[in-house]
Amino acid sequence: MNRSIARRLAFMFAAVALFVFTLVGTGLFLVLRTQLEVHLRESLDDRTQIARIIVYHAVTPEKWKMAREKLTDMTPRDGVTLYSVRSADSSYQFGQPVTGQVMKTWAGGYARVRTGSGSENDMLTSTVELPAYAQRPAVMLQVAAGYSANARTMRAFGFALAALSALGSLGVLLLSYSVTRIGLAPLTRLTRDASAVSPNNRSQRLNTRSLPLELNDLANSFNGALERLDGAYGRLESFNADVAHELRTPVTILIGQTEVALTRNRSVDDLRHTLQSNLEEFERMRAIINDMLFLARADQGERATGLVDTSLAAEVAHTLEFLEIPLEEAQVRAVYTGDALVRVNKSLFGRACINLLMNAIQHCAQGSTIKVSITREGDQVRVAVANPGEPIEPAVLDHLFDRFYRAEVSRTNSRENHGLGLAIVKATAEMHGGKVSVTSAGGINTFAFSVAASRSEQESAPGTLVANAPADASSGVPMQPASASH
């Protein structure tokens, strides 16, 4: 069951207020009760002192008679105050002493006596012994004052406290609910802004102006999440559009060639030629699909496995040997420098090197030299492929490792390249804990990727990846590089 935050906070504030009111009321109740009892004792002391003087000076029967009259006049009709005198002489007696269960005693002859079933019947007594004087024998004077007035006062005070605490808590409940709704108004506004976000309005963001500190970080985090989701959604849309565009061409070719072959009877050679052409398109489609699956799995954070200690110079040399024919056809040469022993997946590393080298071969003038350098940079080992070529615009540099991206100047060879080669290089670098970079300066274009210098901890990393990359040259199976041009 969903509960309103405003209501929840209001009830919590009301509960806290009731607790505070109860605590304060209890304290006031105890203080008042103590003060009333002190006041009762002081009043009893005054009455006892007056009665003591009267009885003390009743030294003759005539004076004792007058003392009895005075004590009778001092006794109220409601019985709140009682006087009694006891002695061995029956003529020197007055009233009835208070008897019952003694609840509490104090020094000085004070005692609280319960004469009935309730505390309202309690009496506070003070007993004074007067020695014999003249004709008066020794007497025992007792003065008693009732607690009924105190009990009525405390009962009325308790009812008043309970009622005021209840009303105060109710007032706090209503006021805190109103105040909480006002305080939560920014949250309501954030909710309204968030509900406006939709696939058709992905640019909508939460307004963080005038937000309290407690909500500002939340709003900024939510906006950051929206930014990431917007970027991912945009990449997904672009990816789907690019995939549809890339697959549409070979599918159209296959349909066209098949329709032409079916228009009339064909010779075996013509059908064989059509099937061979169709097979090439099927191979192209398979390469695109494999590369897309590979990149999708890499996007899920999977890491390379099957890592072995590898001499990167030896792998580069192996790759150059494998690309000997493309180098000769392009009439360019390639050299490499540096070396490092790193734990890598040889198949993935070889594929990344092939893609970078094929990219350089396609954009290198005849007679040029491609330079491959292997250098250590902190905890990374960097493999860079540099080739002479036309300068690349800065706006283009930021997108060269994006999927299906081709600069306009290289659309002429889009039939051979489906624009995933450099994206695969980036995925390979990230799977090995590295990154990619590209620079264009002084007529030299340099594409590079790096791998972590130590990869032993990656053996136990969660999410393993069985590469869909073709086998390297050492296996004897030719590799089909998915190159991307710049």
ABEGO torsion letter per residue (X at the ends): XBBBAAAAAAAAAAAAAAAAAAAAAAAAAAAAAAAAAAAAAAAAAAAAAAAAAAAAABABAAAAAAAAAAAAAABBAAGABBBBBBBABAABBBEBBBBEBBABBBBGGBBBBBABABAAABBBBBBBBBBBBEABBBBBBBBBBBAAAAAAAAAAAAAAAAAAAAAAAAAAAAAAAAAAAAAAAAAAAAAAAAAABBAABAABBBBABGBBAAAAAAAAAAAAAAAAAAAAAAAAAAAAAAAAAAAAAAAAAAAAAAAAAAABBBBAAAAAAAAAAAAAAAAAAAAAAAAAAAAAAAAAGBBBBGBBBBBAAAAAAAAAAAAAAAAAAAGBBBBBBEBBBBBBBAAAAAAAAAAAAAAAAAABBBGBBBBBBBBBBEABBBBBBBBBBBBBBAAAAAAAABBGBBBAAAAAAAAABAGAAAAAAAAAAAAAGBBBBBBBBGGBBBBBBBBBABAAAAAABBGBBBBABBBBAAAGBBBBBBBBBX
